[in-house]
Amino acid sequence: MKGEARSMLHKDESKQEGHIWGSMRRTILILGSGLLLFVAFWNSVTWHLQRFWGASGYFWQAQWERLLSTYEGKEWILFTIGAILVPALFFWCLNGLLLVVDTTGKPNFISRYRIQAGKNEPVDPVKLRQSIRTVLFNQCMISLPIIVVLYPFLKWWGDPCRRELPTFHWFLLELAIFTLIEEVLFYYSHRLLHHPAFYKKIHKKHHEWTAPIGVISLYAHPIEHVASNMLPAMVGPLLMGSHLSSITTWFSLVLIFTTISHCGYHLPFLPSPEFHDYHHLKFNQCYGVLGVLDHLHGTDTMFKQTKAYERHTLLLGFTPLSESIPDSLKKME
């Protein structure tokens, strides 16, 4: 009997090891294929973009030097504007437009693309006001002080307000590294927040919205805001000693994409929010941003069996995917 038990245990361990190695091989295949495609198109794409960058490079360099001369001796103000105020402006402009639809249901053209039909039609005004207050608190009382306090260290490490702007190729490399670091840190910090020890006291606040809207992308407990919203986005620029222009662009992109992933609408020609919307619906699936680590760890298996997964693609037309790929007679699994 002991021999049989050992044999069964050995088989289970072999299966588990095979599953892990299989997942790793698939992940390497995905990343490797993406890298090959990236290399194949690198010279062609960057040649055209570099022409534009080079043609306008002197203009932007001159504007940057003018800003430096205006804030000479007070570069921390320029850094605060670039790292906090400009990204926040993008965040609130985009969310202002989305809130019009969320609170009025108009224009109907956009409402047609709602992912969870019947939810937030219109959004609960009391719940919305509470969420907006929390978002403003996180931005003004947490993000702003942290950025200001970090500036002396950043100035010592790489001086984000240095005179020379980064080259276009270096900027693209930075974005690739920032994205990879954010994916890893966000996945594991987010998954940790779903541990019972942290979920009820911290992360549950964000999951009060099972059908998310754009503005609640920053609706979170202060600890979560630092550990899972700010840290994954900040580590890349910190490690790279990035220029303020790269930091401003990256932070703005992060806020735009997290708004899209929470917006509740699968709009044409924009990244699909189906992945993270499903996470809000089911809680225990789809923890990452890109989905690579979810694939590796098997935390997207339920998602892959749903209609939401079939709709998780870039919409290149104007027919809502909820109509072209309708739910079956059952509700979303």
C-alpha positions in Angstrom: 0.0 0.0 0.0 2.9 2.4 0.9 4.5 1.6 -2.5 1.2 2.4 -4.3 0.9 5.7 -2.3 4.4 6.7 -3.2 3.7 5.9 -6.9 0.6 8.0 -6.9 2.4 10.9 -5.2 5.2 10.6 -7.7 2.7 10.7 -10.6 0.9 13.8 -9.1 4.2 15.6 -8.7 5.1 14.7 -12.2 1.8 16.0 -13.5 2.2 19.2 -11.6 5.7 19.7 -12.8 4.6 19.0 -16.3 1.8 21.6 -16.0 4.2 24.2 -14.7 6.8 23.6 -17.5 4.0 23.5 -20.1 2.8 26.8 -18.9 6.3 28.3 -19.0 6.9 26.9 -22.5 3.6 28.5 -23.7 4.5 31.8 -22.0 8.0 31.8 -23.6 6.4 31.0 -27.0 4.0 33.9 -26.6 6.7 36.3 -25.5 9.2 35.0 -28.0 6.7 35.4 -30.9 5.9 38.9 -29.8 9.6 39.7 -29.6 10.3 38.4 -33.1 7.4 40.4 -34.5 8.6 43.5 -32.6 12.1 43.0 -34.1 10.8 42.4 -37.6 8.8 45.7 -37.6 11.2 47.7 -35.4 13.3 49.2 -38.2 10.3 49.9 -40.5 8.2 51.5 -37.8 10.9 53.4 -36.0 12.3 54.7 -39.3 9.0 56.5 -40.1 8.5 57.7 -36.5 12.1 58.8 -36.2 11.7 61.0 -39.2 8.8 62.8 -37.5 10.7 62.9 -34.2 13.8 64.2 -35.9 11.8 66.9 -37.8 10.2 68.1 -34.6 13.0 67.3 -32.2 14.5 70.8 -32.3 11.1 72.3 -31.6 10.4 70.2 -28.5 14.0 70.7 -27.2 13.6 74.4 -27.5 10.2 74.3 -25.7 11.7 72.2 -22.9 14.7 74.5 -22.5 12.2 77.4 -22.2 10.4 75.6 -19.4 13.6 75.0 -17.6 14.6 78.6 -17.8 11.1 79.6 -16.5 11.4 77.3 -13.5 15.1 77.6 -12.9 15.9 76.8 -9.3 12.3 75.5 -8.9 12.5 72.4 -11.0 10.5 70.5 -8.4 7.4 72.5 -9.4 8.0 71.6 -13.0 8.4 67.9 -12.0 5.1 68.0 -9.9 3.2 69.5 -12.9 4.6 66.8 -15.3 4.3 63.8 -12.9 0.9 64.7 -11.3 -1.1 67.5 -12.8 -0.7 66.6 -16.5 -1.6 62.9 -16.0 -4.5 63.9 -13.7 -5.8 66.3 -16.4 -5.9 63.4 -18.9 -7.6 61.2 -16.3 -10.4 63.7 -15.5 -10.9 64.8 -19.1 -11.5 61.2 -20.2 -13.6 60.4 -17.1 -15.6 63.5 -17.4 -16.8 62.4 -20.8 -17.5 58.9 -19.5 -19.4 60.2 -16.5 -21.8 62.1 -18.8 -22.7 58.7 -20.3 -22.8 57.0 -17.0 -25.1 59.5 -15.3 -27.4 60.3 -18.3 -27.3 57.2 -20.5 -26.6 59.5 -23.4 -25.5 59.5 -26.1 -27.2 56.2 -26.9 -24.4 55.4 -29.4 -22.0 54.8 -26.6 -24.5 53.1 -24.3 -24.9 50.4 -26.9 -21.3 49.2 -26.0 -22.0 48.6 -22.3 -20.4 45.3 -21.3 -22.7 44.4 -18.3 -26.2 45.2 -19.7 -28.6 46.7 -17.2 -25.9 47.7 -14.7 -25.2 51.4 -14.0 -28.1 52.6 -16.1 -27.8 55.2 -14.7 -25.1 55.0 -12.1 -26.1 55.4 -8.4 -25.4 59.1 -7.6 -24.6 58.5 -3.9 -22.2 55.8 -4.6 -20.6 57.8 -7.4 -20.1 60.9 -5.2 -18.4 58.7 -2.5 -16.1 57.2 -5.1 -15.1 60.6 -6.6 -14.3 61.9 -3.1 -12.0 58.9 -2.5 -10.3 59.3 -5.9 -9.6 63.0 -5.2 -8.3 62.1 -1.7 -5.9 59.5 -3.2 -4.7 61.9 -5.8 -4.3 65.0 -3.6 -3.4 63.5 -0.2 -1.4 60.4 -1.2 0.0 60.7 -4.8 0.9 64.3 -4.7 2.9 64.2 -1.4 4.7 61.0 -2.4 5.8 62.5 -5.7 7.0 65.7 -4.1 9.0 63.8 -1.4 10.5 61.5 -4.0 11.8 64.4 -6.2 15.1 64.9 -4.2 16.0 61.2 -4.6 15.1 61.3 -8.3 17.2 64.4 -8.8 20.2 62.6 -7.2 19.6 59.4 -9.1 19.1 60.7 -12.6 17.7 64.3 -12.5 14.4 64.0 -14.4 14.6 67.7 -15.3 18.0 67.4 -17.1 18.4 69.6 -20.1 18.6 67.0 -22.9 15.4 65.2 -24.0 15.6 61.4 -24.5 15.9 60.0 -28.0 12.9 58.3 -29.6 14.5 54.8 -29.6 15.4 55.2 -25.9 11.9 56.3 -25.1 10.4 53.2 -26.8 12.8 51.0 -24.9 11.7 52.6 -21.6 8.0 52.1 -22.4 8.6 48.4 -23.1 10.5 48.0 -19.8 7.9 50.0 -17.8 5.1 47.8 -19.2 6.9 44.6 -18.3 7.7 45.8 -14.7 4.1 47.0 -14.2 2.7 43.7 -15.4 4.7 41.7 -12.9 4.3 44.0 -9.9 0.6 44.7 -10.5 -0.2 41.0 -11.0 1.4 39.8 -7.7 0.4 42.8 -5.6 -3.1 42.5 -6.9 -3.3 38.8 -6.3 -1.9 39.3 -2.8 -4.6 41.8 -2.0 -7.1 39.0 -2.8 -5.7 36.9 0.1 -8.2 36.7 2.9 -5.8 38.5 5.2 -6.0 41.6 3.0 -9.1 41.4 1.0 -11.8 42.3 3.6 -9.9 45.2 5.1 -8.3 46.7 2.0 -9.2 45.4 -1.5 -12.9 44.9 -0.9 -13.4 48.7 -1.2 -12.4 48.6 -4.9 -14.6 45.6 -5.5 -17.7 47.3 -4.3 -18.2 48.0 -8.0 -18.9 44.6 -9.6 -19.8 46.5 -12.7 -17.0 49.1 -12.9 -17.0 52.6 -14.4 -13.9 54.6 -15.4 -13.5 56.8 -12.4 -13.3 53.9 -10.0 -10.0 52.8 -11.4 -8.4 54.9 -8.6 -11.2 54.2 -6.1 -9.2 52.2 -3.5 -8.0 51.9 0.1 -4.9 54.2 0.6 -2.7 51.1 1.1 -3.9 49.6 -2.1 -3.5 52.9 -3.9 0.2 53.0 -3.0 1.0 49.3 -3.3 -1.0 48.3 -6.4 -1.8 51.6 -8.2 1.3 53.7 -7.7 4.2 51.3 -7.1 3.9 49.2 -10.2 3.8 52.3 -12.4 6.6 54.1 -10.6 9.3 51.4 -10.2 10.2 51.5 -13.9 10.9 55.2 -14.2 12.8 55.0 -10.8 15.1 52.2 -12.0 15.7 53.8 -15.4 16.3 57.3 -14.0 13.9 58.5 -16.6 13.5 62.0 -18.0 10.3 63.9 -16.9 9.0 63.7 -20.5 9.1 59.9 -20.3 7.5 60.0 -16.8 4.7 62.3 -17.9 3.9 60.3 -21.0 4.0 57.0 -19.1 1.9 58.1 -16.2 -0.7 59.6 -18.6 -0.8 56.4 -20.6 -1.2 54.3 -17.4 -4.2 56.4 -16.2 -5.8 56.4 -19.7 -5.5 52.6 -20.0 -6.7 51.8 -16.5 -9.7 54.1 -17.1 -10.5 52.2 -20.3 -10.1 48.8 -18.5 -12.6 50.0 -15.9 -15.0 52.0 -18.1 -17.6 49.3 -18.6 -17.9 50.0 -22.4 -16.2 47.9 -25.1 -15.8 50.9 -27.5 -14.6 50.7 -31.1 -10.8 51.1 -31.8 -9.9 51.1 -28.1 -8.2 48.3 -26.1 -10.7 45.7 -24.8 -11.8 46.1 -21.2 -13.5 42.7 -21.1 -10.5 41.1 -19.2 -10.6 43.4 -16.2 -14.4 43.8 -16.3 -14.7 40.1 -15.8 -12.3 40.3 -12.8 -14.8 42.7 -11.2 -17.6 40.4 -12.0 -16.0 37.2 -10.7 -13.2 38.4 -8.3 -10.9 35.3 -8.6 -9.9 35.6 -12.3 -7.9 37.9 -14.5 -5.6 39.6 -12.0 -3.0 41.1 -14.4 -3.0 43.8 -17.1 -1.7 42.0 -20.2 -2.9 38.5 -19.2 0.5 36.8 -19.7 1.0 36.0 -16.0 -2.7 34.9 -15.7 -2.0 32.5 -18.5 1.1 31.2 -16.8 -0.6 30.7 -13.4 -3.9 29.5 -14.8 -5.9 32.4 -13.3 -7.8 32.9 -16.5 -9.2 29.4 -17.1 -12.8 30.3 -16.3 -12.6 33.5 -18.3 -11.5 31.5 -21.4 -14.7 29.5 -21.2 -16.9 32.6 -21.4 -18.4 34.7 -24.1 -16.4 37.6 -22.6 -13.2 35.9 -23.7 -14.5 35.6 -27.3 -15.3 39.3 -27.1 -11.9 40.2 -25.7 -10.5 41.7 -28.9 -10.0 45.0 -30.6 -13.4 46.1 -32.0 -12.6 47.3 -35.6 -16.2 48.1 -36.5 -19.3 49.8 -35.1 -21.4 46.8 -34.3 -21.2 46.1 -30.5 -19.6 42.8 -29.8 -22.5 42.0 -27.4 -24.6 41.8 -30.6 -22.1 40.1 -32.9 -21.1 37.6 -30.2 -24.3 37.4 -28.0 -24.6 35.6 -24.8 -26.1 32.1 -24.9 -29.4 31.4 -23.2 -27.5 31.3 -20.0 -26.1 34.3 -18.4 -22.3 34.9 -18.6 -20.7 31.8 -16.9 
